[in-house]
């Protein structure tokens, strides 16, 4: 992992070196996600943060079965059919 030094300006802004911006394909106006992890500042691109969230939630996806949302929709439709029959 490559390390580099950045400075905070008077407005609290951090300037990322051009090499880093190019490597991450960052342009003017690009949005980064920032979080404090213990005593560390972590910056991520939105796409990286999204991949991490998707990976986390994919653990809860049923294997070989229906998605929970599909089951819920199916149950609601069945309830609506029963109400119409009554």
PDB file with SEQRES, HELIX, SHEET and CRYST1 records, atoms N, CA, C and O in Angstrom:
SEQRES   1 A   86  UNK UNK UNK UNK UNK UNK UNK UNK UNK UNK UNK UNK UNK          
SEQRES   2 A   86  UNK UNK UNK UNK UNK UNK UNK UNK UNK UNK UNK UNK UNK          
SEQRES   3 A   86  UNK UNK UNK UNK UNK UNK UNK UNK UNK UNK UNK UNK UNK          
SEQRES   4 A   86  UNK UNK UNK UNK UNK UNK UNK UNK UNK UNK UNK UNK UNK          
SEQRES   5 A   86  UNK UNK UNK UNK UNK UNK UNK UNK UNK UNK UNK UNK UNK          
SEQRES   6 A   86  UNK UNK UNK UNK UNK UNK UNK UNK UNK UNK UNK UNK UNK          
SEQRES   7 A   86  UNK UNK UNK UNK UNK UNK UNK UNK                              
HELIX    1 AA1 UNK A   18  UNK A   23  1                                   6    
HELIX    2 AA2 UNK A   46  UNK A   58  1                                  13    
HELIX    3 AA3 UNK A   68  UNK A   85  1                                  18    
SHEET    1 AA1 2 UNK A  32  UNK A  37  0                                        
SHEET    2 AA1 2 UNK A  40  UNK A  45 -1                                        
CRYST1    1.000    1.000    1.000  90.00  90.00  90.00 P 1           1          
ATOM      1  N   UNK A   1       0.852  -1.175   0.000  1.00  0.00           N  
ATOM      2  CA  UNK A   1       0.000   0.000   0.000  1.00  0.00           C  
ATOM      3  C   UNK A   1       0.898   1.238   0.000  1.00  0.00           C  
ATOM      4  O   UNK A   1       1.767   1.403   0.855  1.00  0.00           O  
ATOM      5  N   UNK A   2       0.662   2.080  -0.964  1.00  0.00           N  
ATOM      6  CA  UNK A   2       1.453   3.295  -1.082  1.00  0.00           C  
ATOM      7  C   UNK A   2       0.961   4.346  -0.091  1.00  0.00           C  
ATOM      8  O   UNK A   2      -0.243   4.495   0.115  1.00  0.00           O  
ATOM      9  N   UNK A   3       1.879   5.060   0.510  1.00  0.00           N  
ATOM     10  CA  UNK A   3       1.532   6.125   1.440  1.00  0.00           C  
ATOM     11  C   UNK A   3       2.024   7.445   0.882  1.00  0.00           C  
ATOM     12  O   UNK A   3       2.994   7.494   0.126  1.00  0.00           O  
ATOM     13  N   UNK A   4       1.343   8.511   1.265  1.00  0.00           N  
ATOM     14  CA  UNK A   4       1.737   9.844   0.842  1.00  0.00           C  
ATOM     15  C   UNK A   4       1.312  10.827   1.912  1.00  0.00           C  
ATOM     16  O   UNK A   4       0.468  10.511   2.752  1.00  0.00           O  
ATOM     17  N   UNK A   5       1.880  11.999   1.890  1.00  0.00           N  
ATOM     18  CA  UNK A   5       1.584  13.027   2.877  1.00  0.00           C  
ATOM     19  C   UNK A   5       0.665  14.068   2.262  1.00  0.00           C  
ATOM     20  O   UNK A   5       0.853  14.485   1.119  1.00  0.00           O  
ATOM     21  N   UNK A   6      -0.329  14.482   3.032  1.00  0.00           N  
ATOM     22  CA  UNK A   6      -1.222  15.567   2.610  1.00  0.00           C  
ATOM     23  C   UNK A   6      -1.238  16.610   3.720  1.00  0.00           C  
ATOM     24  O   UNK A   6      -0.926  16.313   4.873  1.00  0.00           O  
ATOM     25  N   UNK A   7      -1.604  17.824   3.360  1.00  0.00           N  
ATOM     26  CA  UNK A   7      -1.724  18.894   4.351  1.00  0.00           C  
ATOM     27  C   UNK A   7      -3.146  19.416   4.353  1.00  0.00           C  
ATOM     28  O   UNK A   7      -3.844  19.407   3.340  1.00  0.00           O  
ATOM     29  N   UNK A   8      -3.539  19.863   5.506  1.00  0.00           N  
ATOM     30  CA  UNK A   8      -4.845  20.488   5.682  1.00  0.00           C  
ATOM     31  C   UNK A   8      -4.669  21.979   5.463  1.00  0.00           C  
ATOM     32  O   UNK A   8      -3.780  22.591   6.055  1.00  0.00           O  
ATOM     33  N   UNK A   9      -5.517  22.578   4.609  1.00  0.00           N  
ATOM     34  CA  UNK A   9      -5.396  24.029   4.424  1.00  0.00           C  
ATOM     35  C   UNK A   9      -6.242  24.752   5.470  1.00  0.00           C  
ATOM     36  O   UNK A   9      -6.869  24.115   6.317  1.00  0.00           O  
ATOM     37  N   UNK A  10      -6.257  26.058   5.409  1.00  0.00           N  
ATOM     38  CA  UNK A  10      -6.970  26.865   6.396  1.00  0.00           C  
ATOM     39  C   UNK A  10      -8.464  26.616   6.446  1.00  0.00           C  
ATOM     40  O   UNK A  10      -9.110  26.885   7.459  1.00  0.00           O  
ATOM     41  N   UNK A  11      -9.017  26.101   5.353  1.00  0.00           N  
ATOM     42  CA  UNK A  11     -10.455  25.801   5.302  1.00  0.00           C  
ATOM     43  C   UNK A  11     -10.759  24.355   5.659  1.00  0.00           C  
ATOM     44  O   UNK A  11     -11.912  23.926   5.607  1.00  0.00           O  
ATOM     45  N   UNK A  12      -9.717  23.599   6.025  1.00  0.00           N  
ATOM     46  CA  UNK A  12      -9.918  22.198   6.391  1.00  0.00           C  
ATOM     47  C   UNK A  12      -9.920  21.262   5.199  1.00  0.00           C  
ATOM     48  O   UNK A  12     -10.285  20.095   5.341  1.00  0.00           O  
ATOM     49  N   UNK A  13      -9.528  21.734   4.038  1.00  0.00           N  
ATOM     50  CA  UNK A  13      -9.515  20.895   2.837  1.00  0.00           C  
ATOM     51  C   UNK A  13      -8.196  20.139   2.727  1.00  0.00           C  
ATOM     52  O   UNK A  13      -7.142  20.606   3.159  1.00  0.00           O  
ATOM     53  N   UNK A  14      -8.297  18.962   2.137  1.00  0.00           N  
ATOM     54  CA  UNK A  14      -7.127  18.122   1.884  1.00  0.00           C  
ATOM     55  C   UNK A  14      -6.937  18.044   0.374  1.00  0.00           C  
ATOM     56  O   UNK A  14      -7.888  17.791  -0.366  1.00  0.00           O  
ATOM     57  N   UNK A  15      -5.723  18.260  -0.073  1.00  0.00           N  
ATOM     58  CA  UNK A  15      -5.420  18.132  -1.495  1.00  0.00           C  
ATOM     59  C   UNK A  15      -4.797  16.762  -1.732  1.00  0.00           C  
ATOM     60  O   UNK A  15      -3.759  16.427  -1.161  1.00  0.00           O  
ATOM     61  N   UNK A  16      -5.449  15.979  -2.586  1.00  0.00           N  
ATOM     62  CA  UNK A  16      -4.907  14.667  -2.931  1.00  0.00           C  
ATOM     63  C   UNK A  16      -3.936  14.826  -4.091  1.00  0.00           C  
ATOM     64  O   UNK A  16      -4.219  15.567  -5.032  1.00  0.00           O  
ATOM     65  N   UNK A  17      -2.808  14.151  -4.042  1.00  0.00           N  
ATOM     66  CA  UNK A  17      -1.843  14.243  -5.126  1.00  0.00           C  
ATOM     67  C   UNK A  17      -2.453  13.793  -6.460  1.00  0.00           C  
ATOM     68  O   UNK A  17      -3.329  12.930  -6.497  1.00  0.00           O  
ATOM     69  N   UNK A  18      -1.976  14.390  -7.538  1.00  0.00           N  
ATOM     70  CA  UNK A  18      -2.498  14.075  -8.877  1.00  0.00           C  
ATOM     71  C   UNK A  18      -2.407  12.583  -9.177  1.00  0.00           C  
ATOM     72  O   UNK A  18      -3.311  12.020  -9.795  1.00  0.00           O  
ATOM     73  N   UNK A  19      -1.328  11.939  -8.748  1.00  0.00           N  
ATOM     74  CA  UNK A  19      -1.146  10.509  -8.987  1.00  0.00           C  
ATOM     75  C   UNK A  19      -2.296   9.698  -8.375  1.00  0.00           C  
ATOM     76  O   UNK A  19      -2.786   8.746  -8.983  1.00  0.00           O  
ATOM     77  N   UNK A  20      -2.712  10.078  -7.188  1.00  0.00           N  
ATOM     78  CA  UNK A  20      -3.805   9.382  -6.499  1.00  0.00           C  
ATOM     79  C   UNK A  20      -5.127   9.654  -7.208  1.00  0.00           C  
ATOM     80  O   UNK A  20      -5.922   8.740  -7.425  1.00  0.00           O  
ATOM     81  N   UNK A  21      -5.355  10.911  -7.567  1.00  0.00           N  
ATOM     82  CA  UNK A  21      -6.601  11.250  -8.270  1.00  0.00           C  
ATOM     83  C   UNK A  21      -6.713  10.483  -9.580  1.00  0.00           C  
ATOM     84  O   UNK A  21      -7.791  10.009  -9.938  1.00  0.00           O  
ATOM     85  N   UNK A  22      -5.608  10.365 -10.287  1.00  0.00           N  
ATOM     86  CA  UNK A  22      -5.614   9.639 -11.556  1.00  0.00           C  
ATOM     87  C   UNK A  22      -5.865   8.151 -11.318  1.00  0.00           C  
ATOM     88  O   UNK A  22      -6.660   7.529 -12.023  1.00  0.00           O  
ATOM     89  N   UNK A  23      -5.192   7.592 -10.333  1.00  0.00           N  
ATOM     90  CA  UNK A  23      -5.345   6.164 -10.021  1.00  0.00           C  
ATOM     91  C   UNK A  23      -6.785   5.829  -9.663  1.00  0.00           C  
ATOM     92  O   UNK A  23      -7.292   4.778 -10.055  1.00  0.00           O  
ATOM     93  N   UNK A  24      -7.447   6.713  -8.922  1.00  0.00           N  
ATOM     94  CA  UNK A  24      -8.830   6.473  -8.504  1.00  0.00           C  
ATOM     95  C   UNK A  24      -9.856   7.041  -9.478  1.00  0.00           C  
ATOM     96  O   UNK A  24     -11.061   6.957  -9.244  1.00  0.00           O  
ATOM     97  N   UNK A  25      -9.362   7.625 -10.579  1.00  0.00           N  
ATOM     98  CA  UNK A  25     -10.220   8.223 -11.602  1.00  0.00           C  
ATOM     99  C   UNK A  25     -11.131   9.296 -11.006  1.00  0.00           C  
ATOM    100  O   UNK A  25     -12.318   9.363 -11.323  1.00  0.00           O  
ATOM    101  N   UNK A  26     -10.564  10.124 -10.148  1.00  0.00           N  
ATOM    102  CA  UNK A  26     -11.308  11.215  -9.525  1.00  0.00           C  
ATOM    103  C   UNK A  26     -11.200  12.467 -10.377  1.00  0.00           C  
ATOM    104  O   UNK A  26     -10.129  12.780 -10.898  1.00  0.00           O  
ATOM    105  N   UNK A  27     -12.294  13.172 -10.517  1.00  0.00           N  
ATOM    106  CA  UNK A  27     -12.342  14.402 -11.285  1.00  0.00           C  
ATOM    107  C   UNK A  27     -12.850  15.510 -10.366  1.00  0.00           C  
ATOM    108  O   UNK A  27     -13.288  15.245  -9.247  1.00  0.00           O  
ATOM    109  N   UNK A  28     -12.790  16.727 -10.836  1.00  0.00           N  
ATOM    110  CA  UNK A  28     -13.342  17.824 -10.045  1.00  0.00           C  
ATOM    111  C   UNK A  28     -14.821  17.533  -9.797  1.00  0.00           C  
ATOM    112  O   UNK A  28     -15.560  17.213 -10.729  1.00  0.00           O  
ATOM    113  N   UNK A  29     -15.244  17.642  -8.559  1.00  0.00           N  
ATOM    114  CA  UNK A  29     -16.634  17.361  -8.193  1.00  0.00           C  
ATOM    115  C   UNK A  29     -16.889  15.918  -7.788  1.00  0.00           C  
ATOM    116  O   UNK A  29     -17.993  15.592  -7.351  1.00  0.00           O  
ATOM    117  N   UNK A  30     -15.887  15.040  -7.923  1.00  0.00           N  
ATOM    118  CA  UNK A  30     -16.070  13.655  -7.483  1.00  0.00           C  
ATOM    119  C   UNK A  30     -16.391  13.643  -5.993  1.00  0.00           C  
ATOM    120  O   UNK A  30     -15.869  14.452  -5.225  1.00  0.00           O  
ATOM    121  N   UNK A  31     -17.251  12.719  -5.600  1.00  0.00           N  
ATOM    122  CA  UNK A  31     -17.660  12.621  -4.199  1.00  0.00           C  
ATOM    123  C   UNK A  31     -16.990  11.411  -3.571  1.00  0.00           C  
ATOM    124  O   UNK A  31     -17.024  10.311  -4.123  1.00  0.00           O  
ATOM    125  N   UNK A  32     -16.389  11.620  -2.430  1.00  0.00           N  
ATOM    126  CA  UNK A  32     -15.789  10.537  -1.656  1.00  0.00           C  
ATOM    127  C   UNK A  32     -16.581  10.353  -0.372  1.00  0.00           C  
ATOM    128  O   UNK A  32     -17.157  11.302   0.160  1.00  0.00           O  
ATOM    129  N   UNK A  33     -16.602   9.141   0.112  1.00  0.00           N  
ATOM    130  CA  UNK A  33     -17.227   8.833   1.394  1.00  0.00           C  
ATOM    131  C   UNK A  33     -16.114   8.857   2.443  1.00  0.00           C  
ATOM    132  O   UNK A  33     -15.093   8.190   2.280  1.00  0.00           O  
ATOM    133  N   UNK A  34     -16.309   9.617   3.507  1.00  0.00           N  
ATOM    134  CA  UNK A  34     -15.310   9.724   4.571  1.00  0.00           C  
ATOM    135  C   UNK A  34     -15.892   9.155   5.860  1.00  0.00           C  
ATOM    136  O   UNK A  34     -17.058   9.379   6.185  1.00  0.00           O  
ATOM    137  N   UNK A  35     -15.062   8.420   6.581  1.00  0.00           N  
ATOM    138  CA  UNK A  35     -15.486   7.914   7.888  1.00  0.00           C  
ATOM    139  C   UNK A  35     -14.283   7.867   8.807  1.00  0.00           C  
ATOM    140  O   UNK A  35     -13.142   7.743   8.362  1.00  0.00           O  
ATOM    141  N   UNK A  36     -14.556   7.968  10.088  1.00  0.00           N  
ATOM    142  CA  UNK A  36     -13.504   7.855  11.088  1.00  0.00           C  
ATOM    143  C   UNK A  36     -13.573   6.437  11.638  1.00  0.00           C  
ATOM    144  O   UNK A  36     -14.607   6.006  12.148  1.00  0.00           O  
ATOM    145  N   UNK A  37     -12.471   5.728  11.529  1.00  0.00           N  
ATOM    146  CA  UNK A  37     -12.365   4.356  12.007  1.00  0.00           C  
ATOM    147  C   UNK A  37     -11.339   4.361  13.133  1.00  0.00           C  
ATOM    148  O   UNK A  37     -10.132   4.361  12.891  1.00  0.00           O  
ATOM    149  N   UNK A  38     -11.838   4.364  14.368  1.00  0.00           N  
ATOM    150  CA  UNK A  38     -11.005   4.545  15.556  1.00  0.00           C  
ATOM    151  C   UNK A  38     -10.301   5.889  15.434  1.00  0.00           C  
ATOM    152  O   UNK A  38     -10.957   6.925  15.533  1.00  0.00           O  
ATOM    153  N   UNK A  39      -9.012   5.909  15.227  1.00  0.00           N  
ATOM    154  CA  UNK A  39      -8.300   7.184  15.106  1.00  0.00           C  
ATOM    155  C   UNK A  39      -7.796   7.407  13.680  1.00  0.00           C  
ATOM    156  O   UNK A  39      -6.854   8.168  13.462  1.00  0.00           O  
ATOM    157  N   UNK A  40      -8.419   6.749  12.728  1.00  0.00           N  
ATOM    158  CA  UNK A  40      -8.002   6.860  11.326  1.00  0.00           C  
ATOM    159  C   UNK A  40      -9.098   7.493  10.495  1.00  0.00           C  
ATOM    160  O   UNK A  40     -10.282   7.246  10.724  1.00  0.00           O  
ATOM    161  N   UNK A  41      -8.707   8.302   9.540  1.00  0.00           N  
ATOM    162  CA  UNK A  41      -9.637   8.864   8.569  1.00  0.00           C  
ATOM    163  C   UNK A  41      -9.565   7.999   7.320  1.00  0.00           C  
ATOM    164  O   UNK A  41      -8.491   7.811   6.749  1.00  0.00           O  
ATOM    165  N   UNK A  42     -10.715   7.470   6.896  1.00  0.00           N  
ATOM    166  CA  UNK A  42     -10.770   6.602   5.728  1.00  0.00           C  
ATOM    167  C   UNK A  42     -11.595   7.295   4.659  1.00  0.00           C  
ATOM    168  O   UNK A  42     -12.725   7.709   4.915  1.00  0.00           O  
ATOM    169  N   UNK A  43     -11.036   7.425   3.460  1.00  0.00           N  
ATOM    170  CA  UNK A  43     -11.745   7.981   2.309  1.00  0.00           C  
ATOM    171  C   UNK A  43     -11.968   6.874   1.299  1.00  0.00           C  
ATOM    172  O   UNK A  43     -11.052   6.108   1.002  1.00  0.00           O  
ATOM    173  N   UNK A  44     -13.188   6.783   0.766  1.00  0.00           N  
ATOM    174  CA  UNK A  44     -13.508   5.773  -0.232  1.00  0.00           C  
ATOM    175  C   UNK A  44     -14.302   6.415  -1.353  1.00  0.00           C  
ATOM    176  O   UNK A  44     -15.006   7.403  -1.144  1.00  0.00           O  
ATOM    177  N   UNK A  45     -14.185   5.853  -2.531  1.00  0.00           N  
ATOM    178  CA  UNK A  45     -15.062   6.278  -3.615  1.00  0.00           C  
ATOM    179  C   UNK A  45     -16.450   5.710  -3.340  1.00  0.00           C  
ATOM    180  O   UNK A  45     -16.597   4.735  -2.603  1.00  0.00           O  
ATOM    181  N   UNK A  46     -17.448   6.319  -3.929  1.00  0.00           N  
ATOM    182  CA  UNK A  46     -18.812   5.806  -3.738  1.00  0.00           C  
ATOM    183  C   UNK A  46     -18.933   4.377  -4.234  1.00  0.00           C  
ATOM    184  O   UNK A  46     -19.584   3.552  -3.594  1.00  0.00           O  
ATOM    185  N   UNK A  47     -18.310   4.076  -5.371  1.00  0.00           N  
ATOM    186  CA  UNK A  47     -18.430   2.725  -5.925  1.00  0.00           C  
ATOM    187  C   UNK A  47     -17.819   1.693  -4.980  1.00  0.00           C  
ATOM    188  O   UNK A  47     -18.360   0.596  -4.834  1.00  0.00           O  
ATOM    189  N   UNK A  48     -16.709   2.026  -4.344  1.00  0.00           N  
ATOM    190  CA  UNK A  48     -16.081   1.107  -3.395  1.00  0.00           C  
ATOM    191  C   UNK A  48     -16.991   0.898  -2.180  1.00  0.00           C  
ATOM    192  O   UNK A  48     -17.192  -0.234  -1.740  1.00  0.00           O  
ATOM    193  N   UNK A  49     -17.536   1.984  -1.644  1.00  0.00           N  
ATOM    194  CA  UNK A  49     -18.432   1.881  -0.493  1.00  0.00           C  
ATOM    195  C   UNK A  49     -19.664   1.046  -0.845  1.00  0.00           C  
ATOM    196  O   UNK A  49     -20.125   0.244  -0.033  1.00  0.00           O  
ATOM    197  N   UNK A  50     -20.195   1.234  -2.054  1.00  0.00           N  
ATOM    198  CA  UNK A  50     -21.365   0.475  -2.492  1.00  0.00           C  
ATOM    199  C   UNK A  50     -21.038  -1.012  -2.586  1.00  0.00           C  
ATOM    200  O   UNK A  50     -21.835  -1.847  -2.159  1.00  0.00           O  
ATOM    201  N   UNK A  51     -19.877  -1.348  -3.139  1.00  0.00           N  
ATOM    202  CA  UNK A  51     -19.478  -2.759  -3.226  1.00  0.00           C  
ATOM    203  C   UNK A  51     -19.368  -3.387  -1.839  1.00  0.00           C  
ATOM    204  O   UNK A  51     -19.770  -4.535  -1.645  1.00  0.00           O  
ATOM    205  N   UNK A  52     -18.830  -2.647  -0.881  1.00  0.00           N  
ATOM    206  CA  UNK A  52     -18.707  -3.182   0.483  1.00  0.00           C  
ATOM    207  C   UNK A  52     -20.075  -3.435   1.103  1.00  0.00           C  
ATOM    208  O   UNK A  52     -20.280  -4.456   1.759  1.00  0.00           O  
ATOM    209  N   UNK A  53     -21.006  -2.519   0.901  1.00  0.00           N  
ATOM    210  CA  UNK A  53     -22.357  -2.685   1.449  1.00  0.00           C  
ATOM    211  C   UNK A  53     -23.039  -3.875   0.778  1.00  0.00           C  
ATOM    212  O   UNK A  53     -23.681  -4.683   1.449  1.00  0.00           O  
ATOM    213  N   UNK A  54     -22.903  -3.983  -0.539  1.00  0.00           N  
ATOM    214  CA  UNK A  54     -23.510  -5.115  -1.244  1.00  0.00           C  
ATOM    215  C   UNK A  54     -22.919  -6.439  -0.774  1.00  0.00           C  
ATOM    216  O   UNK A  54     -23.651  -7.411  -0.592  1.00  0.00           O  
ATOM    217  N   UNK A  55     -21.621  -6.486  -0.579  1.00  0.00           N  
ATOM    218  CA  UNK A  55     -20.976  -7.719  -0.103  1.00  0.00           C  
ATOM    219  C   UNK A  55     -21.491  -8.090   1.284  1.00  0.00           C  
ATOM    220  O   UNK A  55     -21.742  -9.261   1.566  1.00  0.00           O  
ATOM    221  N   UNK A  56     -21.648  -7.091   2.145  1.00  0.00           N  
ATOM    222  CA  UNK A  56     -22.146  -7.351   3.499  1.00  0.00           C  
ATOM    223  C   UNK A  56     -23.555  -7.940   3.456  1.00  0.00           C  
ATOM    224  O   UNK A  56     -23.825  -8.953   4.102  1.00  0.00           O  
ATOM    225  N   UNK A  57     -24.454  -7.309   2.695  1.00  0.00           N  
ATOM    226  CA  UNK A  57     -25.843  -7.756   2.672  1.00  0.00           C  
ATOM    227  C   UNK A  57     -26.035  -9.029   1.856  1.00  0.00           C  
ATOM    228  O   UNK A  57     -27.032  -9.725   2.047  1.00  0.00           O  
ATOM    229  N   UNK A  58     -25.123  -9.352   0.961  1.00  0.00           N  
ATOM    230  CA  UNK A  58     -25.261 -10.583   0.180  1.00  0.00           C  
ATOM    231  C   UNK A  58     -25.186 -11.818   1.075  1.00  0.00           C  
ATOM    232  O   UNK A  58     -25.671 -12.885   0.699  1.00  0.00           O  
ATOM    233  N   UNK A  59     -24.580 -11.679   2.259  1.00  0.00           N  
ATOM    234  CA  UNK A  59     -24.513 -12.801   3.195  1.00  0.00           C  
ATOM    235  C   UNK A  59     -25.904 -13.200   3.686  1.00  0.00           C  
ATOM    236  O   UNK A  59     -26.105 -14.332   4.126  1.00  0.00           O  
ATOM    237  N   UNK A  60     -26.854 -12.284   3.614  1.00  0.00           N  
ATOM    238  CA  UNK A  60     -28.193 -12.554   4.126  1.00  0.00           C  
ATOM    239  C   UNK A  60     -29.140 -13.055   3.041  1.00  0.00           C  
ATOM    240  O   UNK A  60     -30.300 -13.358   3.318  1.00  0.00           O  
ATOM    241  N   UNK A  61     -28.649 -13.143   1.810  1.00  0.00           N  
ATOM    242  CA  UNK A  61     -29.485 -13.618   0.710  1.00  0.00           C  
ATOM    243  C   UNK A  61     -29.661 -15.121   0.844  1.00  0.00           C  
ATOM    244  O   UNK A  61     -28.690 -15.846   1.058  1.00  0.00           O  
ATOM    245  N   UNK A  62     -30.909 -15.597   0.718  1.00  0.00           N  
ATOM    246  CA  UNK A  62     -31.118 -17.038   0.807  1.00  0.00           C  
ATOM    247  C   UNK A  62     -30.480 -17.739  -0.395  1.00  0.00           C  
ATOM    248  O   UNK A  62     -30.512 -17.227  -1.514  1.00  0.00           O  
ATOM    249  N   UNK A  63     -29.909 -18.902  -0.153  1.00  0.00           N  
ATOM    250  CA  UNK A  63     -29.285 -19.643  -1.248  1.00  0.00           C  
ATOM    251  C   UNK A  63     -30.303 -20.589  -1.861  1.00  0.00           C  
ATOM    252  O   UNK A  63     -30.927 -21.388  -1.163  1.00  0.00           O  
ATOM    253  N   UNK A  64     -30.459 -20.490  -3.158  1.00  0.00           N  
ATOM    254  CA  UNK A  64     -31.344 -21.394  -3.872  1.00  0.00           C  
ATOM    255  C   UNK A  64     -32.828 -21.124  -3.685  1.00  0.00           C  
ATOM    256  O   UNK A  64     -33.649 -21.718  -4.385  1.00  0.00           O  
ATOM    257  N   UNK A  65     -33.188 -20.261  -2.777  1.00  0.00           N  
ATOM    258  CA  UNK A  65     -34.599 -19.980  -2.537  1.00  0.00           C  
ATOM    259  C   UNK A  65     -35.009 -18.643  -3.109  1.00  0.00           C  
ATOM    260  O   UNK A  65     -34.279 -18.013  -3.873  1.00  0.00           O  
ATOM    261  N   UNK A  66     -36.189 -18.233  -2.719  1.00  0.00           N  
ATOM    262  CA  UNK A  66     -36.704 -16.948  -3.173  1.00  0.00           C  
ATOM    263  C   UNK A  66     -36.121 -15.829  -2.320  1.00  0.00           C  
ATOM    264  O   UNK A  66     -35.706 -16.043  -1.181  1.00  0.00           O  
ATOM    265  N   UNK A  67     -36.099 -14.652  -2.886  1.00  0.00           N  
ATOM    266  CA  UNK A  67     -35.728 -13.477  -2.111  1.00  0.00           C  
ATOM    267  C   UNK A  67     -36.854 -13.179  -1.133  1.00  0.00           C  
ATOM    268  O   UNK A  67     -38.018 -13.465  -1.416  1.00  0.00           O  
ATOM    269  N   UNK A  68     -36.516 -12.613   0.005  1.00  0.00           N  
ATOM    270  CA  UNK A  68     -37.537 -12.288   1.000  1.00  0.00           C  
ATOM    271  C   UNK A  68     -38.574 -11.322   0.436  1.00  0.00           C  
ATOM    272  O   UNK A  68     -39.757 -11.423   0.760  1.00  0.00           O  
ATOM    273  N   UNK A  69     -38.142 -10.398  -0.397  1.00  0.00           N  
ATOM    274  CA  UNK A  69     -39.079  -9.447  -0.995  1.00  0.00           C  
ATOM    275  C   UNK A  69     -40.082 -10.174  -1.886  1.00  0.00           C  
ATOM    276  O   UNK A  69     -41.259  -9.814  -1.905  1.00  0.00           O  
ATOM    277  N   UNK A  70     -39.636 -11.188  -2.622  1.00  0.00           N  
ATOM    278  CA  UNK A  70     -40.540 -11.962  -3.480  1.00  0.00           C  
ATOM    279  C   UNK A  70     -41.548 -12.738  -2.640  1.00  0.00           C  
ATOM    280  O   UNK A  70     -42.723 -12.821  -2.996  1.00  0.00           O  
ATOM    281  N   UNK A  71     -41.092 -13.305  -1.527  1.00  0.00           N  
ATOM    282  CA  UNK A  71     -42.004 -14.021  -0.630  1.00  0.00           C  
ATOM    283  C   UNK A  71     -43.056 -13.085  -0.061  1.00  0.00           C  
ATOM    284  O   UNK A  71     -44.235 -13.436   0.002  1.00  0.00           O  
ATOM    285  N   UNK A  72     -42.635 -11.890   0.354  1.00  0.00           N  
ATOM    286  CA  UNK A  72     -43.565 -10.919   0.915  1.00  0.00           C  
ATOM    287  C   UNK A  72     -44.613 -10.511  -0.115  1.00  0.00           C  
ATOM    288  O   UNK A  72     -45.800 -10.449   0.202  1.00  0.00           O  
ATOM    289  N   UNK A  73     -44.188 -10.236  -1.336  1.00  0.00           N  
ATOM    290  CA  UNK A  73     -45.132  -9.850  -2.395  1.00  0.00           C  
ATOM    291  C   UNK A  73     -46.118 -10.987  -2.654  1.00  0.00           C  
ATOM    292  O   UNK A  73     -47.316 -10.751  -2.812  1.00  0.00           O  
ATOM    293  N   UNK A  74     -45.620 -12.201  -2.696  1.00  0.00           N  
ATOM    294  CA  UNK A  74     -46.482 -13.358  -2.924  1.00  0.00           C  
ATOM    295  C   UNK A  74     -47.519 -13.501  -1.798  1.00  0.00           C  
ATOM    296  O   UNK A  74     -48.692 -13.766  -2.062  1.00  0.00           O  
ATOM    297  N   UNK A  75     -47.082 -13.325  -0.547  1.00  0.00           N  
ATOM    298  CA  UNK A  75     -48.007 -13.406   0.590  1.00  0.00           C  
ATOM    299  C   UNK A  75     -49.073 -12.319   0.509  1.00  0.00           C  
ATOM    300  O   UNK A  75     -50.248 -12.585   0.762  1.00  0.00           O  
ATOM    301  N   UNK A  76     -48.679 -11.106   0.162  1.00  0.00           N  
ATOM    302  CA  UNK A  76     -49.649  -9.999   0.072  1.00  0.00           C  
ATOM    303  C   UNK A  76     -50.672 -10.254  -1.034  1.00  0.00           C  
ATOM    304  O   UNK A  76     -51.856  -9.962  -0.866  1.00  0.00           O  
ATOM    305  N   UNK A  77     -50.222 -10.791  -2.148  1.00  0.00           N  
ATOM    306  CA  UNK A  77     -51.147 -11.090  -3.249  1.00  0.00           C  
ATOM    307  C   UNK A  77     -52.135 -12.177  -2.841  1.00  0.00           C  
ATOM    308  O   UNK A  77     -53.316 -12.111  -3.178  1.00  0.00           O  
ATOM    309  N   UNK A  78     -51.645 -13.172  -2.115  1.00  0.00           N  
ATOM    310  CA  UNK A  78     -52.521 -14.244  -1.639  1.00  0.00           C  
ATOM    311  C   UNK A  78     -53.556 -13.691  -0.662  1.00  0.00           C  
ATOM    312  O   UNK A  78     -54.727 -14.064  -0.729  1.00  0.00           O  
ATOM    313  N   UNK A  79     -53.142 -12.816   0.237  1.00  0.00           N  
ATOM    314  CA  UNK A  79     -54.082 -12.184   1.173  1.00  0.00           C  
ATOM    315  C   UNK A  79     -55.133 -11.385   0.418  1.00  0.00           C  
ATOM    316  O   UNK A  79     -56.315 -11.437   0.756  1.00  0.00           O  
ATOM    317  N   UNK A  80     -54.713 -10.651  -0.598  1.00  0.00           N  
ATOM    318  CA  UNK A  80     -55.661  -9.839  -1.385  1.00  0.00           C  
ATOM    319  C   UNK A  80     -56.645 -10.748  -2.107  1.00  0.00           C  
ATOM    320  O   UNK A  80     -57.826 -10.410  -2.189  1.00  0.00           O  
ATOM    321  N   UNK A  81     -56.212 -11.882  -2.630  1.00  0.00           N  
ATOM    322  CA  UNK A  81     -57.123 -12.833  -3.315  1.00  0.00           C  
ATOM    323  C   UNK A  81     -58.155 -13.384  -2.333  1.00  0.00           C  
ATOM    324  O   UNK A  81     -59.335 -13.510  -2.661  1.00  0.00           O  
ATOM    325  N   UNK A  82     -57.689 -13.714  -1.106  1.00  0.00           N  
ATOM    326  CA  UNK A  82     -58.624 -14.241  -0.103  1.00  0.00           C  
ATOM    327  C   UNK A  82     -59.664 -13.208   0.293  1.00  0.00           C  
ATOM    328  O   UNK A  82     -60.829 -13.547   0.498  1.00  0.00           O  
ATOM    329  N   UNK A  83     -59.250 -11.944   0.404  1.00  0.00           N  
ATOM    330  CA  UNK A  83     -60.191 -10.882   0.756  1.00  0.00           C  
ATOM    331  C   UNK A  83     -61.239 -10.685  -0.325  1.00  0.00           C  
ATOM    332  O   UNK A  83     -62.403 -10.419  -0.023  1.00  0.00           O  
ATOM    333  N   UNK A  84     -60.836 -10.814  -1.578  1.00  0.00           N  
ATOM    334  CA  UNK A  84     -61.793 -10.673  -2.692  1.00  0.00           C  
ATOM    335  C   UNK A  84     -62.798 -11.830  -2.711  1.00  0.00           C  
ATOM    336  O   UNK A  84     -63.953 -11.641  -3.093  1.00  0.00           O  
ATOM    337  N   UNK A  85     -62.362 -13.028  -2.299  1.00  0.00           N  
ATOM    338  CA  UNK A  85     -63.233 -14.193  -2.302  1.00  0.00           C  
ATOM    339  C   UNK A  85     -64.268 -14.105  -1.176  1.00  0.00           C  
ATOM    340  O   UNK A  85     -65.356 -14.666  -1.302  1.00  0.00           O  
ATOM    341  N   UNK A  86     -63.955 -13.424  -0.103  1.00  0.00           N  
ATOM    342  CA  UNK A  86     -64.878 -13.356   1.059  1.00  0.00           C  
ATOM    343  C   UNK A  86     -66.036 -12.432   0.798  1.00  0.00           C  
ATOM    344  O   UNK A  86     -66.896 -12.262   1.661  1.00  0.00           O  
TER     345      UNK A  86                                                      
END                                                                             
